[in-house]
Amino acid sequence: MSDGTAAGSPGDRSRRGGARGSIVIHAAGASATFTRAGDRWAHRVSIDGDPGDWQSLEGDQGPAASAPPVITDVMVVSDGGKPPALVGVGHAGSGHCSLAVTVDPADPATLCFEVACRLSRPWPGLGSAYARVARDRGPGFERGAGGQPPRPAHPTAGLVLVAAAAEDVPEPPCTVVWRYRIGPSGIAIVSGAGLSTWPAAPACTALGIEAHS
């Protein structure tokens, strides 16, 4: 896997995601593939040497406590000799959100995720949720019931919620930012969030996740 490259956009300054297709950001040991899931973009993180992937959960797909940010438009931006970065933006009833995915400058095998949401009113459960999925079953989605966003097909045991830290969220209007990393060493919080796992922490110990109650 190449280090810090965006599939389909060598040498381009930017590439905007359309209604179809996918966009991929590569680190030396991991990649994030962004695809459309209903009215928003979802992503799936693959790690070299790991038979399972991490699929983002959108809408009400995750645990009842989770309320992920909505990303409706994405693009890849390249700045000179730096690795390409993916930037996404979106709007939901409670505010506007943005997402940046970059190669970790301290660990080129790892991807860094930074999410920022400008809230006009409280957004309970704000955070990023992932399901452990089997890579050999493909990245497909199942049709959501009752107009809900599509669900990731073939999930396996293990859900992770990267939740914005409640103590860091002031009264709206405000901006909430959280950062985390995904790579060969697992999922780790950088700042502004906490980790929870389902069904239980021991199920995720081997996946490189440090769980918090």
C-alpha positions as YAML, in Angstrom:
chain: A
units: angstrom
residues:
- id: 1
  name: MET
  ca: [0.00, 0.00, 0.00]
- id: 2
  name: SER
  ca: [1.40, 3.37, -0.93]
- id: 3
  name: ASP
  ca: [2.11, 6.05, 1.64]
- id: 4
  name: GLY
  ca: [-0.25, 9.02, 1.67]
- id: 5
  name: THR
  ca: [-1.89, 8.71, -1.72]
- id: 6
  name: ALA
  ca: [-5.44, 9.28, -2.89]
- id: 7
  name: ALA
  ca: [-6.81, 6.75, -5.35]
- id: 8
  name: GLY
  ca: [-7.61, 8.23, -8.71]
- id: 9
  name: SER
  ca: [-6.08, 11.63, -8.04]
- id: 10
  name: PRO
  ca: [-2.30, 11.60, -8.48]
- id: 11
  name: GLY
  ca: [-1.07, 15.13, -8.96]
- id: 12
  name: ASP
  ca: [-4.53, 16.67, -8.60]
- id: 13
  name: ARG
  ca: [-4.99, 19.58, -6.23]
- id: 14
  name: SER
  ca: [-8.51, 18.46, -5.35]
- id: 15
  name: ARG
  ca: [-11.09, 15.86, -6.26]
- id: 16
  name: ARG
  ca: [-14.71, 16.18, -5.23]
- id: 17
  name: GLY
  ca: [-16.82, 13.15, -4.45]
- id: 18
  name: GLY
  ca: [-19.89, 12.79, -6.63]
- id: 19
  name: ALA
  ca: [-23.06, 10.76, -6.28]
- id: 20
  name: ARG
  ca: [-21.34, 7.53, -7.33]
- id: 21
  name: GLY
  ca: [-17.99, 5.87, -6.97]
- id: 22
  name: SER
  ca: [-15.65, 6.05, -4.03]
- id: 23
  name: ILE
  ca: [-12.65, 7.99, -2.76]
- id: 24
  name: VAL
  ca: [-9.74, 6.36, -0.95]
- id: 25
  name: ILE
  ca: [-7.11, 7.88, 1.32]
- id: 26
  name: HIS
  ca: [-4.02, 5.73, 1.95]
- id: 27
  name: ALA
  ca: [-1.49, 5.65, 4.74]
- id: 28
  name: ALA
  ca: [1.45, 3.22, 4.70]
- id: 29
  name: GLY
  ca: [-0.48, 0.66, 6.78]
- id: 30
  name: ALA
  ca: [-4.15, 1.61, 6.46]
- id: 31
  name: SER
  ca: [-6.70, 3.06, 4.04]
- id: 32
  name: ALA
  ca: [-10.09, 4.74, 4.35]
- id: 33
  name: THR
  ca: [-12.62, 4.22, 1.55]
- id: 34
  name: PHE
  ca: [-15.49, 6.72, 1.36]
- id: 35
  name: THR
  ca: [-18.71, 5.68, -0.43]
- id: 36
  name: ARG
  ca: [-22.22, 7.08, -0.64]
- id: 37
  name: ALA
  ca: [-24.74, 5.70, 1.88]
- id: 38
  name: GLY
  ca: [-28.09, 7.28, 1.13]
- id: 39
  name: ASP
  ca: [-27.90, 11.06, 1.55]
- id: 40
  name: ARG
  ca: [-24.44, 11.06, 3.14]
- id: 41
  name: TRP
  ca: [-20.93, 9.61, 2.90]
- id: 42
  name: ALA
  ca: [-19.83, 6.62, 4.97]
- id: 43
  name: HIS
  ca: [-16.31, 5.24, 5.22]
- id: 44
  name: ARG
  ca: [-14.59, 1.94, 5.83]
- id: 45
  name: VAL
  ca: [-11.08, 1.66, 7.28]
- id: 46
  name: SER
  ca: [-8.89, -1.27, 6.24]
- id: 47
  name: ILE
  ca: [-5.63, -2.09, 8.04]
- id: 48
  name: ASP
  ca: [-2.83, -4.06, 6.42]
- id: 49
  name: GLY
  ca: [-2.63, -7.61, 7.77]
- id: 50
  name: ASP
  ca: [-6.02, -7.39, 9.52]
- id: 51
  name: PRO
  ca: [-8.83, -9.60, 8.10]
- id: 52
  name: GLY
  ca: [-11.52, -7.27, 9.49]
- id: 53
  name: ASP
  ca: [-12.38, -3.65, 8.70]
- id: 54
  name: TRP
  ca: [-13.99, -0.77, 10.61]
- id: 55
  name: GLN
  ca: [-17.21, 0.46, 8.96]
- id: 56
  name: SER
  ca: [-18.61, 3.82, 10.04]
- id: 57
  name: LEU
  ca: [-22.21, 3.72, 11.26]
- id: 58
  name: GLU
  ca: [-24.45, 6.47, 9.98]
- id: 59
  name: GLY
  ca: [-27.82, 7.77, 11.13]
- id: 60
  name: ASP
  ca: [-29.38, 5.43, 13.70]
- id: 61
  name: GLN
  ca: [-27.26, 2.39, 12.73]
- id: 62
  name: GLY
  ca: [-25.07, 2.54, 15.85]
- id: 63
  name: PRO
  ca: [-25.78, 2.11, 19.55]
- id: 64
  name: ALA
  ca: [-28.79, 4.02, 20.89]
- id: 65
  name: ALA
  ca: [-26.44, 6.46, 22.61]
- id: 66
  name: SER
  ca: [-24.69, 7.49, 19.39]
- id: 67
  name: ALA
  ca: [-25.52, 10.37, 17.05]
- id: 68
  name: PRO
  ca: [-22.80, 10.58, 14.37]
- id: 69
  name: PRO
  ca: [-22.07, 13.74, 12.38]
- id: 70
  name: VAL
  ca: [-23.59, 13.94, 8.90]
- id: 71
  name: ILE
  ca: [-21.09, 14.34, 6.03]
- id: 72
  name: THR
  ca: [-22.78, 15.06, 2.69]
- id: 73
  name: ASP
  ca: [-19.87, 16.25, 0.54]
- id: 74
  name: VAL
  ca: [-16.23, 15.14, 0.42]
- id: 75
  name: MET
  ca: [-13.15, 16.07, -1.55]
- id: 76
  name: VAL
  ca: [-9.44, 15.22, -1.62]
- id: 77
  name: VAL
  ca: [-7.03, 18.12, -1.30]
- id: 78
  name: SER
  ca: [-3.33, 17.91, -2.14]
- id: 79
  name: ASP
  ca: [-0.92, 20.58, -0.96]
- id: 80
  name: GLY
  ca: [2.50, 20.39, -2.59]
- id: 81
  name: GLY
  ca: [4.65, 17.57, -1.28]
- id: 82
  name: LYS
  ca: [2.34, 16.73, 1.63]
- id: 83
  name: PRO
  ca: [0.21, 13.54, 1.52]
- id: 84
  name: PRO
  ca: [-3.33, 14.16, 0.24]
- id: 85
  name: ALA
  ca: [-6.05, 14.86, 2.81]
- id: 86
  name: LEU
  ca: [-9.76, 14.19, 2.63]
- id: 87
  name: VAL
  ca: [-12.10, 16.97, 3.73]
- id: 88
  name: GLY
  ca: [-15.84, 16.52, 4.25]
- id: 89
  name: VAL
  ca: [-18.69, 18.81, 5.28]
- id: 90
  name: GLY
  ca: [-22.34, 18.36, 6.10]
- id: 91
  name: HIS
  ca: [-25.39, 19.79, 7.84]
- id: 92
  name: ALA
  ca: [-27.95, 18.32, 10.20]
- id: 93
  name: GLY
  ca: [-30.75, 19.85, 12.22]
- id: 94
  name: SER
  ca: [-28.50, 20.64, 15.18]
- id: 95
  name: GLY
  ca: [-25.62, 22.19, 13.26]
- id: 96
  name: HIS
  ca: [-22.83, 21.94, 10.68]
- id: 97
  name: CYS
  ca: [-20.00, 19.39, 10.78]
- id: 98
  name: SER
  ca: [-16.68, 18.93, 9.03]
- id: 99
  name: LEU
  ca: [-14.29, 15.99, 8.80]
- id: 100
  name: ALA
  ca: [-10.59, 15.88, 7.92]
- id: 101
  name: VAL
  ca: [-8.68, 12.64, 7.32]
- id: 102
  name: THR
  ca: [-4.90, 12.87, 7.06]
- id: 103
  name: VAL
  ca: [-1.84, 10.66, 7.33]
- id: 104
  name: ASP
  ca: [-0.39, 10.90, 10.84]
- id: 105
  name: PRO
  ca: [2.89, 12.85, 10.49]
- id: 106
  name: ALA
  ca: [4.30, 10.97, 13.50]
- id: 107
  name: ASP
  ca: [3.24, 7.54, 12.20]
- id: 108
  name: PRO
  ca: [2.87, 7.28, 8.39]
- id: 109
  name: ALA
  ca: [1.10, 3.90, 8.77]
- id: 110
  name: THR
  ca: [-1.84, 5.52, 10.61]
- id: 111
  name: LEU
  ca: [-4.74, 7.75, 9.59]
- id: 112
  name: CYS
  ca: [-5.86, 10.72, 11.72]
- id: 113
  name: PHE
  ca: [-9.51, 11.77, 11.90]
- id: 114
  name: GLU
  ca: [-10.58, 15.21, 13.10]
- id: 115
  name: VAL
  ca: [-14.27, 16.07, 13.41]
- id: 116
  name: ALA
  ca: [-15.63, 19.53, 14.21]
- id: 117
  name: CYS
  ca: [-19.31, 20.36, 14.69]
- id: 118
  name: ARG
  ca: [-20.76, 23.83, 15.12]
- id: 119
  name: LEU
  ca: [-23.88, 23.31, 17.22]
- id: 120
  name: SER
  ca: [-26.90, 25.59, 17.33]
- id: 121
  name: ARG
  ca: [-28.57, 23.43, 19.99]
- id: 122
  name: PRO
  ca: [-27.66, 20.36, 22.09]
- id: 123
  name: TRP
  ca: [-26.74, 17.20, 20.12]
- id: 124
  name: PRO
  ca: [-26.99, 14.28, 22.60]
- id: 125
  name: GLY
  ca: [-24.65, 11.38, 21.87]
- id: 126
  name: LEU
  ca: [-22.55, 13.28, 19.34]
- id: 127
  name: GLY
  ca: [-19.66, 11.07, 18.21]
- id: 128
  name: SER
  ca: [-18.30, 8.67, 15.57]
- id: 129
  name: ALA
  ca: [-19.44, 5.03, 15.63]
- id: 130
  name: TYR
  ca: [-17.89, 2.00, 13.91]
- id: 131
  name: ALA
  ca: [-18.83, -1.65, 13.40]
- id: 132
  name: ARG
  ca: [-16.32, -4.44, 12.96]
- id: 133
  name: VAL
  ca: [-17.04, -6.04, 9.57]
- id: 134
  name: ALA
  ca: [-15.59, -8.98, 7.68]
- id: 135
  name: ARG
  ca: [-13.44, -7.79, 4.79]
- id: 136
  name: ASP
  ca: [-14.02, -10.88, 2.67]
- id: 137
  name: ARG
  ca: [-17.77, -10.14, 2.54]
- id: 138
  name: GLY
  ca: [-17.25, -6.88, 0.70]
- id: 139
  name: PRO
  ca: [-18.17, -3.30, 1.58]
- id: 140
  name: GLY
  ca: [-21.86, -3.50, 0.70]
- id: 141
  name: PHE
  ca: [-24.78, -1.91, 2.51]
- id: 142
  name: GLU
  ca: [-28.20, -3.35, 3.25]
- id: 143
  name: ARG
  ca: [-31.25, -1.25, 2.47]
- id: 144
  name: GLY
  ca: [-32.43, 0.73, 5.51]
- id: 145
  name: ALA
  ca: [-36.01, 0.17, 6.70]
- id: 146
  name: GLY
  ca: [-38.54, 2.98, 6.79]
- id: 147
  name: GLY
  ca: [-36.38, 5.45, 4.92]
- id: 148
  name: GLN
  ca: [-33.44, 5.08, 7.30]
- id: 149
  name: PRO
  ca: [-29.84, 5.17, 5.94]
- id: 150
  name: PRO
  ca: [-28.44, 1.87, 4.62]
- id: 151
  name: ARG
  ca: [-26.78, -0.41, 7.18]
- id: 152
  name: PRO
  ca: [-23.37, -2.06, 6.72]
- id: 153
  name: ALA
  ca: [-23.77, -5.63, 5.49]
- id: 154
  name: HIS
  ca: [-22.38, -8.60, 7.41]
- id: 155
  name: PRO
  ca: [-21.31, -6.92, 10.69]
- id: 156
  name: THR
  ca: [-19.32, -9.06, 13.10]
- id: 157
  name: ALA
  ca: [-18.90, -8.76, 16.88]
- id: 158
  name: GLY
  ca: [-17.57, -5.44, 18.05]
- id: 159
  name: LEU
  ca: [-18.93, -1.90, 17.99]
- id: 160
  name: VAL
  ca: [-16.92, 1.18, 18.89]
- id: 161
  name: LEU
  ca: [-18.22, 4.64, 19.75]
- id: 162
  name: VAL
  ca: [-15.80, 7.57, 19.69]
- id: 163
  name: ALA
  ca: [-18.00, 9.97, 21.66]
- id: 164
  name: ALA
  ca: [-17.37, 13.68, 22.04]
- id: 165
  name: ALA
  ca: [-16.41, 14.19, 25.70]
- id: 166
  name: ALA
  ca: [-19.44, 15.60, 27.52]
- id: 167
  name: GLU
  ca: [-17.31, 17.69, 29.85]
- id: 168
  name: ASP
  ca: [-15.77, 19.45, 26.84]
- id: 169
  name: VAL
  ca: [-19.10, 20.53, 25.33]
- id: 170
  name: PRO
  ca: [-20.23, 24.02, 26.41]
- id: 171
  name: GLU
  ca: [-23.74, 25.37, 26.01]
- id: 172
  name: PRO
  ca: [-24.64, 26.00, 22.33]
- id: 173
  name: PRO
  ca: [-23.93, 27.85, 20.22]
- id: 174
  name: CYS
  ca: [-20.51, 26.24, 20.35]
- id: 175
  name: THR
  ca: [-17.99, 24.23, 18.33]
- id: 176
  name: VAL
  ca: [-17.13, 20.68, 19.42]
- id: 177
  name: VAL
  ca: [-13.94, 19.04, 18.12]
- id: 178
  name: TRP
  ca: [-12.66, 15.51, 18.60]
- id: 179
  name: ARG
  ca: [-9.67, 13.65, 17.13]
- id: 180
  name: TYR
  ca: [-8.74, 9.98, 16.88]
- id: 181
  name: ARG
  ca: [-6.37, 7.67, 15.02]
- id: 182
  name: ILE
  ca: [-6.91, 4.34, 13.24]
- id: 183
  name: GLY
  ca: [-3.98, 2.20, 12.11]
- id: 184
  name: PRO
  ca: [-2.08, -1.04, 12.75]
- id: 185
  name: SER
  ca: [-2.07, -0.34, 16.50]
- id: 186
  name: GLY
  ca: [-5.88, -0.02, 16.58]
- id: 187
  name: ILE
  ca: [-8.21, 2.87, 17.40]
- id: 188
  name: ALA
  ca: [-6.90, 5.53, 19.78]
- id: 189
  name: ILE
  ca: [-8.23, 8.86, 21.03]
- id: 190
  name: VAL
  ca: [-6.09, 11.93, 20.41]
- id: 191
  name: SER
  ca: [-8.28, 14.54, 22.12]
- id: 192
  name: GLY
  ca: [-11.83, 15.64, 22.88]
- id: 193
  name: ALA
  ca: [-13.48, 12.21, 23.08]
- id: 194
  name: GLY
  ca: [-13.82, 8.92, 24.94]
- id: 195
  name: LEU
  ca: [-14.08, 5.31, 23.74]
- id: 196
  name: SER
  ca: [-16.82, 2.80, 24.48]
- id: 197
  name: THR
  ca: [-17.12, -0.74, 23.10]
- id: 198
  name: TRP
  ca: [-19.97, -3.22, 22.59]
- id: 199
  name: PRO
  ca: [-20.89, -5.89, 23.46]
- id: 200
  name: ALA
  ca: [-18.11, -5.81, 26.07]
- id: 201
  name: ALA
  ca: [-14.58, -4.54, 26.39]
- id: 202
  name: PRO
  ca: [-12.90, -8.01, 26.34]
- id: 203
  name: ALA
  ca: [-14.35, -8.66, 22.89]
- id: 204
  name: CYS
  ca: [-12.34, -5.74, 21.53]
- id: 205
  name: THR
  ca: [-9.10, -6.15, 23.48]
- id: 206
  name: ALA
  ca: [-7.47, -8.04, 20.61]
- id: 207
  name: LEU
  ca: [-8.50, -5.29, 18.20]
- id: 208
  name: GLY
  ca: [-6.20, -2.72, 19.78]
- id: 209
  name: ILE
  ca: [-8.93, -0.72, 21.50]
- id: 210
  name: GLU
  ca: [-8.61, 0.78, 24.93]
- id: 211
  name: ALA
  ca: [-12.16, 0.86, 26.30]
- id: 212
  name: HIS
  ca: [-13.62, 3.35, 28.77]
- id: 213
  name: SER
  ca: [-16.87, 2.97, 30.64]
...
